[in-house]
Structure formats: structure tokens, C-alpha cells
Amino acid sequence: MTLLALNLAGTFAFGLSGALAAIRARLDIFGVFVLAAVVGLAGGIIRDVLIGIRPIALRDWYYLAAVGAAAAVVLLAHPELERVRRPIDVMDAAGLSLFCVTGAIAGLEAGFGAPEAVILGVLTGIGGGILRDVLLGKVPVVFRRGLYAVPALVGAAIVVVAYRAGARDLGFAVAGAATCFALRLAGLRFNLDLPTPAPVSKRLRGLRPRPEPR
């Protein structure tokens, strides 16, 4: 039941993110529901496919209800939501933090090793955001700004380490999700990014010999 609640919360948060992004991209009502569903369900489907089971999101009506509710909330309240600073980023951070934890737990329960479970948690977390940006014709946010995959990695690692140590209560899942959420928002607030390699042309310019003075 605990894992189901976390999964539904992550689905709803990503659904909000997808629906808000659809509103900003000026999609119609159908597009809002479709993007909410695709983004909200992508992470869980990726997780289940990698584990080798039939995706839960395609078996249980709860998940479709969660993304439908998210789209409806955005359609009714998007003027108020738009007044909140970076609403898409906040909802996306919530979905990322919840899904990185549930992905890691699902991997551990499926018999994955610790490194594989962490990677599964990261892929589950970033899947929805990547698909949202691709469908809207953008470079996925995970590749361009703010810490994104790193917070998911840390959140999933907290859960995996606790699980391996024998602590399997809800507290560690909440701690992992909260850490991921805080790191993601800190990355956005303070513009924290991973180092970006300099373009080749700039590096070559630095290696060119200076002309001798006449």
C-alpha cells in the first residue's frame, strides 16, 4: 500500500507537470490530457518494462485516474498555478523525487543488485521529464540546466543503502524523496549545473600560437 501511494503521488505530480507544460505550449484540452497521461505514466512504464513485468499503469485504473485528475486540476486552476514561481519545475521535482524512490524500491524487490536498483530509480525518475520535453520539441531539461539526474541518484541511493542495511520502513523512502526534492530545488534556485565542456573551436583557439610581433 505504501509503494502504491508513493507511485500514485508521483504519477499525479508528473501529470500536473505535463498538463502545465501543455497549457504553456498552447495545446488544446485533448493535448493537455494526453501530455499529462504520457508524462505521468512514462516513469512507471519504463520501470516495469526494465524489470520485465506488465506495466502496472496499464493494469490498474488508479493511475489513469491520477493523471486525469491532474489534468482536470490544471485546466480549472492554471491561472492560479501560474502565479506560483516555476510551477512546472516544482511539480516536476516532486515527481522526480517520488519516482526515483519507488523505482529503486521496485528494483530491490525484483532482486536487482544495489547499483542496478539505483540506476533503475534514476531512469524511473527522469523518464517523465525527458518525454515531456521531447514531445514539446525541447532539449530535455536533464541535459541542460539545474541538477536533475544527480538528485535522483542521491535519493535512490539513500533508499538502497537503507534497504541493504535492513531498514525498510517508510521513513527512509520519505528521506530519499525529500533529499532529492531539496537538491533539485536548490539546483534551480542557485543555478547549480554540472560542468559543461567547452566547444572544440574555443579550445583550439586557445592552442593556436600567437603571432610574433613585427
Disulfide bonds with the S-S distance in Angstrom:
none
